[in-house]
């Protein structure tokens, strides 16, 4: 089981089972939402349990995706395409060791000009 929370602890979650290798998204929306690029893993909805869900505020960043953050401290937590059977969780929200490593970078054509990607992982332009 993996545990996580927002900065203030008002929202806590657990994930049953192993985590998939995360991807790093460098698109403009992810950078604006998190303050840098976003690294997240996708989990089956049935594997996720959230306490303090009343403190999660959802922002629809497109017609297909909403992003969840703590209404109290502002921590970015979730990337949710409601029509899918999975939900994305931002890696920085996990409290415990995840035992996974970043798998790849996506939307690198949109990355910020203030950093380089030099870890040798695959990079998809879109």
WOHUHU-V313905 format. One line per field, one symbol per residue. psi: psi as a letter, one per 30 degrees, with the letter a starting at -180 (. if undefined). A space follows every 10 residues. Layout:
# WOHUHU-V313905
psi = ???
This chain:
# WOHUHU-V313905
psi = kkllllefge kllkkkalkl kllkkgleee eeeffalkkl kklkeffkkk kgfffkkkkj flffklkklk fefgkkekjj jfflglkkkk effkelkfgl kkelklhffg llfglljgfg lkjke.
